[in-house]
Structure formats: C-alpha cells, structure tokens
Amino acid sequence: MKFSFHLLPRLLLLTLAFAFASTTEAQKPKLSPTPPVIESDQESIKIPVRRVRLPITVLDKKGQFVSGLTKNDFLVLEDRVPQQIETFSDDLGEALPLYVAVLMDTSPSTAGKLKFEQESAMNFIQTVIRARKDRVLFATFDQEINLRQDFTDKLDLLDRAVSSVKKTGNQTALFDAIWQFCDEKLRSVPGRRVLVVITDGEDTYSHADIRDAIDIAQRTETTIFAISTKAGFLSTVPGVEAGEIKDKKDRALVTLAEETGGLAFFTGDMLSLERSFNKISKELRAQYLVTYKPINERYDGSFRKIEVKVAEGRGDLKVRTKHGYKAIADSVRP
C-alpha cells in the first residue's frame, strides 16, 4: 500500500497535540476526589442513637449546693415526655475527668484590666485542675482567635500561656470563639466539658450569632460559665462604661450561660472576680451527672426541650441544667 505524503503534516499535528495534552495533564495538581453522592432512602441509613448527658446542679433556697440525692430523686423530661435515666453519678469529683476551655477577651476595652484578668484566670486554673486527671485549655479572642495552650494538666505551661498575653486587639469575636472551641476541641474530649468566658463587652465581629453559639454548646454537651468584668473596674480606655450591669450585652451572657446549664457572673471588683471563679470551681465538684436515651429517636432538626425536676417533697430545691438541644445527627464523644 502506498503511503500518501500529504497526510504527514496532519499526523504530525495530531501526534504533537496528543503529546502536549499528555504533558499538560501530568502537570496539573492532583486534587482529592469528590466523594460520590449516594442516593438511598432514609430507612437504609443506620445512625446510632446518641445518649444525652446532663450535668445537673441542685441548690437549696440559700443557694448552697445539695448533695446526697439519688437517681430516684430526679425526673427528666424531653418535650414534656418522661425519659428513662440510664446512668447516674453523684461523685463527679472522682468519676470523670474535667476538660475546661478558658477563653479571655483581649479586645480594646480590656486594656486597663488585662493583668487582673490574667491573675484571676491563673488562680482559677490552679484551683480547678487535678494533676493527671483534668485538663485546661487557654485561649484569647479579639478580632482573632488564638489558642495559647491546648488541653494540658501542666500548670507551668498554662501559666506561661496566660502570662504571655501582652496586647489587645481591635474587635470582639465572642460567638465565633465559642463556636470554634466547642466544635474543634470540646466535642471530642472524654469527660465533662466546660467553657469559661471572661469578657467585658458585646460581640462586634463574629460571623456566628448567639443562637449558633448556644446550639453548638448544647450539641457538644458543653456548659458555659460567663464572667463579665465590665462593672466597677477602672479603665484607661476612653468610652468604657463602669458600674453598669445587665444591659443588652450582659443579658446575652446570661442567655449563653443559662441555656447551657451554666451561670453568668457580674463582677464589681477583684474580690468578686475571685469569688466567681471559686464558685465555678466548687460547682463543678458538686454536680450530678445523668444520661438517658431519648424516646424520640428521630434526627429531624427540631429543638428538644429538656426539663429536670426533683421528686415530690423537695420543692424548695432549684435545679439547673441545659435547656435542650437540636436533634441533629452529630458526632460527640460519650
């Protein structure tokens, strides 16, 4: 067979094009494959039903912690439906490790009180931590969120992290900080989860809002304690209010704490700041821990309201725990 020479230019072009395409493809960065979308009905997807864990604080009419209660003294309701208590513990001081994330506000208004906050935070850490059992994380937030020290029981590392804070930022990303540490740190730790926020101002910078912060805390079973240092402190920063509490920003702290089972404190001086930290430390040793498997096993995104009551005859007692959670299939370490 005779070979037609007029086909050579076309063959050369095709050969060169193929070679160029192969070389270009080889030079492309390798991307992670996109996970395939698998279509199936909900009945074929098995999601394990999680247990709800409730740290519960019980107080008498004088505000003193009540000990000595038993499993039969508690009634747990979810959406007004009584739930079966699976596990009960009244010795949390020994039963479970404690993981505490301490978040300190370093926005401009804290400049005049930063040293006081550092000293009080470190005193609290020294009081709450038990060597070889509990862990504390320390972080700061302004327009940036900075992890200064990851979970540890080493007091020297925590002291170094707290003392290293020297300057303040420009804004306050409170809700973003709560979201980030609940989601990235607290959800996966094997113990009770607590977040202590030390702040003196309202959120001015977050993408998240207060409902986002409450939602992630409830879903990760994190109790929030909020300490406002705004009232009563002298400040060198112009425009910083002193002596006023329970305004809009303070009510936000109350909501954050109450809906997650914690408490908000409004400190007027250094002594009351120390007392607030001391009360948190004592409360964490005096709580009861209850777990239950929800009767309603559906993950439909609805909010499930939780109410805990003390058995009849103890109506003088006040019970505090989180207000509920959003029923979303989520991964939380038991």
PERAZI-V392849 format. One record per pair of residues at least 12 apart in sequence whose C-alpha atoms are under 10 Angstrom apart, sorted by the first residue. I is the first residue (numbers start at 1). J is the second residue. Records with the same first field share a line. If there is no record, write none. Layout:
I: J + J
//
This chain:
47: 297 + 298 + 299 + 329 + 330
48: 297 + 329
49: 293 + 294 + 295 + 296 + 297 + 298 + 299 + 329 + 330
50: 292 + 293 + 294 + 297 + 329 + 330 + 331 + 332 + 333 + 334
51: 86 + 290 + 291 + 292 + 293 + 294 + 332 + 334
52: 85 + 86 + 219 + 220 + 221 + 290 + 291 + 292 + 293 + 294 + 324 + 325 + 334
53: 86 + 87 + 88 + 192 + 220 + 221 + 222 + 289 + 290 + 291 + 292 + 293 + 322 + 334
54: 76 + 88 + 192 + 221 + 222 + 223 + 260 + 261 + 287 + 288 + 289 + 290 + 291 + 292 + 306 + 308 + 320 + 321 + 322 + 324
55: 89 + 92 + 192 + 193 + 221 + 222 + 223 + 260 + 261 + 262 + 284 + 286 + 287 + 288 + 289 + 290 + 291 + 320 + 321 + 322
56: 90 + 261 + 262 + 283 + 284 + 286 + 287 + 288 + 289 + 290 + 308 + 319 + 320 + 321 + 322
57: 261 + 262 + 283 + 284 + 285 + 286 + 287 + 288 + 289 + 318 + 319 + 320 + 321
58: 283 + 286 + 287 + 288 + 309 + 310 + 317 + 318 + 319 + 320 + 321
59: 286 + 316 + 317 + 318 + 319 + 320
60: 314 + 315 + 316 + 317 + 318 + 319
61: 315 + 316 + 317 + 318
62: 316 + 317
63: 317 + 318
64: 283 + 317 + 318
65: 282 + 283 + 285 + 286 + 287 + 317 + 318
66: 286 + 287 + 288 + 317 + 318 + 319
67: 90 + 91 + 286 + 287 + 288
68: 90 + 91 + 288
69: 89 + 90 + 288 + 310 + 311
70: 88 + 89 + 90 + 288
71: 85 + 86 + 87 + 88 + 89 + 90 + 288 + 289 + 290 + 310 + 311
72: 85 + 88 + 310 + 311
73: 309 + 310 + 311 + 312 + 313 + 314
74: 88 + 290 + 308 + 309 + 310 + 311 + 312 + 319
75: 307 + 308 + 309 + 310 + 311 + 312
76: 290 + 291 + 292 + 306 + 307 + 308 + 309 + 310
77: 294 + 304 + 305 + 306 + 307 + 308 + 309
78: 294 + 295 + 296 + 303 + 304 + 305 + 306 + 307 + 308 + 323 + 324 + 325
79: 296 + 303 + 304 + 305 + 306 + 307 + 324
80: 304 + 305 + 306 + 307
81: 294 + 295 + 296 + 305 + 306 + 307
82: 294 + 295 + 306 + 307 + 308
83: 291 + 292 + 293 + 294 + 295 + 296 + 306
84: 291 + 292 + 293 + 294 + 295
85: 290 + 291 + 292 + 293 + 294
86: 290 + 291 + 292 + 293
87: 289 + 290 + 291 + 292 + 293
88: 288 + 289 + 290 + 291 + 292
89: 287 + 288 + 289 + 290 + 291
90: 285 + 286 + 287 + 288 + 289 + 290
91: 285 + 286 + 287 + 288 + 289
92: 192 + 284 + 285 + 286 + 287 + 288 + 289
93: 130 + 282 + 284 + 285 + 286 + 287 + 288
94: 133 + 285
95: 191 + 192 + 289
96: 133 + 134 + 190 + 191 + 192 + 289
97: 129 + 130 + 132 + 133 + 134 + 135 + 189 + 190 + 191 + 192 + 193
98: 128 + 129 + 130 + 133 + 134 + 135 + 136 + 189 + 190 + 191 + 192 + 193 + 194 + 284 + 285
99: 129 + 133 + 134 + 135 + 136 + 137 + 151 + 152 + 153 + 185 + 186 + 189 + 190 + 191 + 192 + 193 + 194 + 195 + 222
100: 125 + 128 + 129 + 134 + 135 + 136 + 137 + 138 + 151 + 152 + 186 + 191 + 192 + 193 + 194 + 195 + 196 + 222 + 223 + 224
101: 135 + 136 + 137 + 138 + 139 + 149 + 150 + 151 + 178 + 181 + 182 + 185 + 186 + 193 + 194 + 195 + 196 + 197 + 222 + 224
102: 121 + 122 + 124 + 125 + 136 + 137 + 138 + 139 + 140 + 149 + 181 + 194 + 195 + 196 + 197 + 198 + 225
103: 121 + 137 + 138 + 139 + 140 + 141 + 145 + 146 + 147 + 148 + 174 + 177 + 178 + 181 + 195 + 196 + 197 + 198 + 199 + 226
104: 117 + 118 + 121 + 138 + 139 + 140 + 141 + 142 + 145 + 146 + 162 + 165 + 174 + 177 + 196 + 197 + 198 + 199 + 200 + 227
105: 117 + 139 + 140 + 141 + 142 + 143 + 145 + 168 + 169 + 171 + 172 + 173 + 174 + 177 + 197 + 198 + 199 + 200 + 201 + 228 + 229
106: 139 + 140 + 141 + 142 + 143 + 144 + 145 + 165 + 166 + 167 + 168 + 169 + 170 + 171 + 172 + 173 + 198 + 199 + 200
107: 140 + 141 + 142 + 143 + 144 + 167 + 168 + 169 + 170 + 171 + 172 + 173 + 174 + 199 + 200 + 201 + 203 + 204
108: 142 + 167 + 168 + 169 + 170 + 171 + 172 + 201 + 237 + 238 + 240
109: 168 + 169 + 170 + 171 + 172 + 199 + 200 + 201 + 230 + 235 + 236 + 237 + 238 + 239 + 240 + 241
110: 167 + 168 + 169 + 199 + 200 + 201 + 229 + 230 + 233 + 235 + 236 + 237 + 240
111: 166 + 167 + 168 + 169 + 235 + 236 + 237
112: 233 + 234 + 235 + 236 + 237 + 240
113: 200 + 229 + 230 + 233 + 234 + 235 + 236 + 237 + 270
114: 165 + 166 + 167 + 168
115: 162 + 163 + 165 + 166
116: 229 + 233 + 269 + 270 + 273 + 274
117: 162 + 198 + 199 + 229 + 270 + 273 + 274
118: 159 + 161 + 162 + 163 + 164 + 165 + 198
119: 159 + 162 + 163 + 270 + 274
120: 270 + 271 + 273 + 274 + 275 + 276 + 277 + 278
121: 138 + 159 + 162 + 196 + 198 + 273 + 274 + 277
122: 138 + 155 + 158 + 159 + 160 + 161 + 162 + 163
123: 159 + 274 + 277 + 278
124: 274 + 275 + 276 + 277 + 278 + 279 + 280 + 281
125: 137 + 138 + 153 + 155 + 158 + 159 + 277 + 281
126: 153 + 154 + 155 + 158 + 159
127: 277 + 278 + 281 + 282
128: 277 + 278 + 280 + 281 + 282 + 284 + 285
129: 152 + 153 + 154 + 155 + 281
130: 153 + 154
131: 152 + 153 + 154 + 155
132: 152 + 153 + 154
133: 152 + 153 + 191
134: 151 + 152 + 153 + 154 + 191 + 192
135: 150 + 151 + 152 + 153 + 154 + 155 + 189 + 191
136: 149 + 150 + 151 + 152 + 153 + 154 + 155 + 158 + 194 + 195
137: 149 + 150 + 151 + 152 + 153 + 158 + 161 + 181 + 185 + 186 + 195
138: 150 + 151 + 152 + 157 + 158 + 159 + 161 + 162 + 196
139: 161 + 162 + 165 + 177 + 181 + 197
140: 162 + 165 + 168 + 173 + 174 + 177 + 197 + 198
141: 168 + 169 + 171 + 172 + 173 + 174 + 175 + 176 + 177 + 178 + 197 + 199
142: 168 + 169 + 170 + 171 + 172 + 173 + 174 + 177 + 203 + 204 + 205 + 206
143: 168 + 169 + 170 + 171 + 172 + 173 + 174 + 176 + 177 + 203 + 204 + 205 + 206
144: 169 + 170 + 171 + 172 + 173 + 174 + 176 + 177 + 205 + 206
145: 172 + 173 + 174 + 176 + 177 + 178 + 180 + 181
146: 177
147: 161 + 177 + 181
148: 160 + 161 + 162 + 164 + 165
149: 161 + 162
150: 185
151: 185 + 186 + 189
170: 204 + 205
171: 201 + 202 + 203 + 204 + 205 + 206
172: 199 + 200 + 201 + 202 + 203 + 204 + 205 + 206
173: 202 + 203 + 204 + 205 + 206 + 207 + 208 + 209
174: 197 + 198 + 199 + 201 + 202 + 203 + 204 + 205 + 206 + 207 + 208 + 209 + 210 + 213
175: 202 + 203 + 204 + 205 + 206 + 207 + 208 + 209 + 210 + 211 + 212 + 213 + 214 + 256
176: 203 + 205 + 206 + 207 + 208 + 209 + 210 + 212 + 213
177: 197 + 206 + 208 + 213
178: 195 + 196 + 197 + 208 + 210 + 212 + 213 + 214 + 216 + 217 + 224 + 256
179: 206 + 208 + 209 + 210 + 212 + 213 + 214 + 215 + 216 + 217
180: 208 + 213 + 216
181: 195 + 216 + 217
182: 194 + 195 + 213 + 216 + 217 + 218 + 219 + 220 + 221 + 222 + 223
183: 213 + 216 + 217 + 219 + 220 + 332
185: 220
186: 217 + 220 + 221 + 222 + 332 + 333
187: 216 + 217 + 219 + 220 + 221 + 222 + 330 + 331 + 332 + 333 + 334
188: 220 + 331 + 332 + 333 + 334
189: 220 + 332 + 333 + 334
190: 332 + 333 + 334
191: 333 + 334
192: 221 + 222 + 223 + 284 + 289 + 334
193: 217 + 220 + 221 + 222 + 223 + 224
194: 217 + 221 + 222 + 223 + 224 + 225 + 260 + 262 + 284
195: 217 + 222 + 223 + 224 + 225 + 226 + 257 + 262
196: 223 + 224 + 225 + 226 + 227 + 257 + 262 + 263 + 264 + 277 + 280
197: 224 + 225 + 226 + 227 + 228 + 253 + 257 + 264
198: 225 + 226 + 227 + 228 + 229 + 230 + 265 + 273
199: 226 + 227 + 228 + 229 + 230 + 250 + 253
200: 226 + 227 + 228 + 229 + 230 + 231 + 233 + 240 + 241 + 242 + 249 + 250 + 266 + 267
201: 228 + 229 + 230 + 240 + 241 + 249 + 250 + 253
202: 248 + 249 + 250 + 251 + 252 + 253
203: 249 + 252
210: 252 + 253 + 255 + 256
211: 255 + 256
213: 256
214: 255 + 256 + 257 + 258 + 259 + 260 + 322 + 324 + 325
215: 256 + 259 + 260 + 303 + 324 + 325 + 326
216: 260 + 325 + 326
217: 256 + 257 + 259 + 260 + 322 + 325
218: 259 + 260 + 261 + 322 + 323 + 324 + 325 + 326
219: 260 + 324 + 325 + 326 + 327 + 328 + 329 + 330 + 331 + 332
220: 325 + 330 + 331 + 332 + 333 + 334
221: 260 + 261 + 322 + 324 + 325 + 332 + 333 + 334
222: 260 + 261 + 262 + 322
223: 256 + 257 + 258 + 259 + 260 + 261 + 262 + 263 + 321 + 322
224: 253 + 254 + 255 + 256 + 257 + 258 + 259 + 260 + 261 + 262 + 263 + 264 + 322
225: 253 + 254 + 256 + 257 + 258 + 260 + 261 + 262 + 263 + 264 + 265 + 276 + 277 + 280
226: 250 + 252 + 253 + 254 + 255 + 256 + 257 + 258 + 262 + 263 + 264 + 265 + 266 + 276 + 280
227: 250 + 253 + 254 + 257 + 263 + 264 + 265 + 266 + 267 + 273 + 276 + 277
228: 245 + 246 + 249 + 250 + 253 + 254 + 264 + 265 + 266 + 267 + 268 + 273
229: 242 + 245 + 265 + 266 + 267 + 268 + 269 + 270 + 272 + 273
230: 242 + 243 + 244 + 245 + 250 + 266 + 267 + 268 + 269
231: 243 + 244 + 245 + 246 + 266 + 267 + 268 + 269
232: 244 + 245 + 266 + 267 + 268 + 269 + 270
233: 267 + 268 + 269 + 270
234: 269
242: 268
243: 267 + 268
244: 266 + 268
245: 266 + 267 + 268
246: 266
250: 264 + 265 + 266
251: 264
252: 264
253: 265 + 266
254: 266
257: 321 + 322
258: 320 + 321 + 322 + 323
259: 320 + 321 + 322 + 323 + 324 + 325
260: 320 + 321 + 322 + 323 + 324 + 325
261: 319 + 320 + 321 + 322 + 323 + 324
262: 280 + 283 + 320 + 321 + 322
263: 276 + 280 + 320 + 321
264: 276
265: 277 + 279 + 280
287: 320 + 321
288: 321
291: 334
296: 327
297: 327
298: 327 + 328 + 329
299: 326 + 327 + 328 + 329 + 330
300: 326 + 327 + 328 + 329
301: 325 + 326 + 327 + 328 + 329
302: 325 + 326 + 327 + 328
303: 323 + 324 + 325 + 326 + 327 + 328
304: 323 + 324 + 325 + 326 + 327
305: 322 + 323 + 324 + 325 + 326
306: 321 + 322 + 323 + 324 + 325
307: 319 + 320 + 321 + 322 + 323 + 324
308: 320 + 321 + 322 + 323
//
